[in-house]
Amino acid sequence: MKNIFSLDAIRGALAGLGGTGAGVVITMLVRRAIGLPAWNSSPVMTIGILTGVLVYLATLGVFNYWARWAVGAELKEERPSAPTWTRYFNVDTNHKVIGVQYLAAALFFLPFAVALQVLGRLHMAQLGPTVVSAGEYETIIGTHGLTMFFIVVLPAWSGFMNYFVPLMIGARDMAFPRLNAFSFWFVPPAGLLVAFSLAAGSFDTGWTAYPPLSSSFQPLGMDMIFLGIYLSGFSSILTAINVLTTAFKLRARAMTPFKMPVFVWSSLATTGLTLVFTQFVAMAFLMILLERVMHMNFFRPEAGGHPLLYQYLFWFYSHPAVYVFVLPGLGIISEIIPVFARKPLFGYRAVAVSSPGIALGGMFVWAHHMFAAGMASILRIPFMITTLLVAVPTGVKVFAWTTTLWMGKLRMTTAFLFVLSSVIVFLIGGITGVPLGIVPVDLYVHDTYFVVGHFHGTVFGGFLLPVMAAVYYWYPKVTGRLLSERLGKVQWLLMTLGAGLLIIPMLGLGLLGMRRRSAVYDVPSEPVQYLHFITMIAAFLLFAGVIIVIYNIVHSFGKGRPAGNNPWQGRTLEWHTSSPPPDDNFPEIPEVIDQPYGYGIPGAVHAVVGGKKLPGENQMEREQPGKSPMFLGIALFLLSEAFLFGSLFWTYYYLRALTPGWPPEDVRPALPLAVLNTLILLISSGTMLWAERSIRDGSRKGLAFGLAGTFILGTAFLGITVSEWMREPFRPWTNAYGSIFYTLTGFHALHVFAGVWLMLFLFIRTIRRPFTSGRSTGVAVGSWYWHFVDFVWLIVFTTLFIVR
């Protein structure tokens, strides 16, 4: 029992529960002290849960290294001395351990998500007494969708990318191992919040959570959903920064972009989309949460808000998110087909480039979700064209797969069978997506089961079936043992049949006019009930397949046949090391010779392992001065933050364009304090530049004065901002203008607050452990961040106080 409580996961969970309880009690006491009713579920539980998450993370110890660095304390080695099962329940910085943690979390929540689908299909089959009520049906289906997207798909792809991208590019680890560990531990509370939201009340908004339903008429479960998704999204952004930096900065010698495996290309495209677009849906969900907790008015027409604003923000992320969900799966298909066809991947360069091509095209197709929502007719045709054009790079992949299979020496392993099913199902999903981009067809089938069938075809073909292929393909690499092929082929048959029996009847239901997210039949019931009955059978088949793969994974871990180091004779770099790989991945640094798909070509070599021994220090520390991955990492982080503020500026100008008399005469903000704050921040950029120059000049005193000056000026800015908030004649809940004004200035103030603490920590480090010109990354990163915050304020000032 003592050993159990020594695990980080157990200690963190208990501390998180205690922190949540303490946060609830403190919030209730504060509310009573300021004259509000002590209990109000949305604000009280939201603050309590956030407090619990912070306590949970602190107890895990994920802040320990950064805290020691901040105060100039001695830094300790955090790698475990020996690999044991406890590593997977503790905070660990090895990318392979973290990859398994992500995958285990996704696999843990997968049966729950599929079971919800089974309940929904049972209800719609209407074979007898209803299983659940209409409201409960909406909750079950909505929770199914949100769990699959944010608690299964995103962690699963984070797991595969964490484990295999460093191996495939010849890196020792991810660029930021501690950030990698930090990002994973958001997933367990995110999943539990989404799962337990069912016990906190039935929300009937569906997975899209459109206001005003989601903002005004839902119980506590809605808040838990938003908090859980927010945590998962934040985790995915941090993972995106890590994967992008790792792939750009830590590739093996001579691994040029066109010597990288296609899975790495797909991972880059996926993480690029995640980095840019996740902030939009995060802000959309946060706005609803603010409406629920603080009674803001982003989407309430009576207060100047607009419900369609949410749809723009939501779909600006959610259609690119489809490619986030499927691009790694398409990369897996491209990896596995050449191995089991024993042929080079046809058109390797075209297949590689098609991944960023899909990502780029996916940025311009979101508006077809708005065809039926009152979008201006002049915009429909351009977005119809862009929606159809995104099929071109997708078709490149399908053509290349088919050509690679042609005349190949096919080995019908379970992994290969799942890939064949993936291609067929993905084709069904893709082909049925074409009519949805055509305006008149979309207007007819919009919000019907045809859309549901198309989407399930895309996700089954791009995620679920490729993931199963990847499990059977890479399980020997992770564990050194093979999964049971007999069980695997039974599972393949069940899941392939299940996918077909779910998708095709859904398409038929949509053509019959059956609306999605409807708990009752609103079209002639006899053919509809037959089709729903078939989808119910499909749901059971898929659930059985999930149970089989979980059993196969657990059973084979101890009793599976030994696999050897390379059971499939693969050529990518992960197969050039032992199975499972050692902590440092390779005993020697790989040197890449050619692209990785030279199957059947005499003398073709992808890479050799030889030459210089791998040093003991982290690869990041071997970089040349000024070449540290830290600079690319901070640049990517600031890019993501720029899109966060971009979503707020978009919100402001959207509301401004649609609201007459903006801003209202009685809520105009005062200009003098804003001008003073602008001057303060401009001067603070000067003190930050002074600090940087002092490092180059070797002046420790100048560095200290520059950092102290920036800290003082930033603190003064915050004080004036709070004073301005108190003097304004309007509040966040007054109207839509007040809501966006306080949200914009509040988010910027939070960034300044973080910057002020960073300046304080850098000042302490300067006093205790002086920076030198050769080791000044922390100051450089702080400077980048501070100048970014100052630049954003100039846009905020211009928007709120000049343009207005």
DAUR-V499934 format. One record per run of one state. SS is the DSSP state (h for helix, s for strand, l for the rest). FROM is the first residue (numbers start at 1). LEN is the number of residues. Records with the same first field share a line. If there is no record, write none. Layout:
# DAUR-V499934
SS=FROM-LEN + FROM-LEN
This chain:
# DAUR-V499934
l=1-1 + 6-2 + 34-7 + 61-3 + 71-14 + 90-5 + 126-8 + 170-7 + 185-1 + 201-12 + 217-3 + 250-3 + 254-3 + 260-2 + 295-6 + 304-3 + 342-6 + 363-3 + 374-3 + 390-1 + 406-8 + 437-2 + 446-2 + 480-1 + 482-3 + 512-3 + 516-9 + 560-2 + 563-10 + 577-11 + 593-14 + 614-5 + 623-6 + 659-6 + 668-3 + 698-2 + 728-8 + 769-3 + 773-2 + 776-1 + 804-1
h=2-4 + 8-26 + 41-20 + 64-7 + 85-5 + 95-31 + 134-36 + 177-8 + 186-15 + 213-4 + 220-30 + 257-3 + 262-33 + 301-3 + 307-35 + 348-15 + 366-8 + 377-13 + 391-15 + 414-23 + 439-7 + 449-31 + 485-27 + 525-35 + 573-4 + 619-4 + 629-30 + 665-3 + 671-27 + 700-28 + 736-33 + 777-27
s=253-1 + 448-1 + 481-1 + 515-1 + 562-1 + 588-5 + 607-7 + 772-1 + 775-1
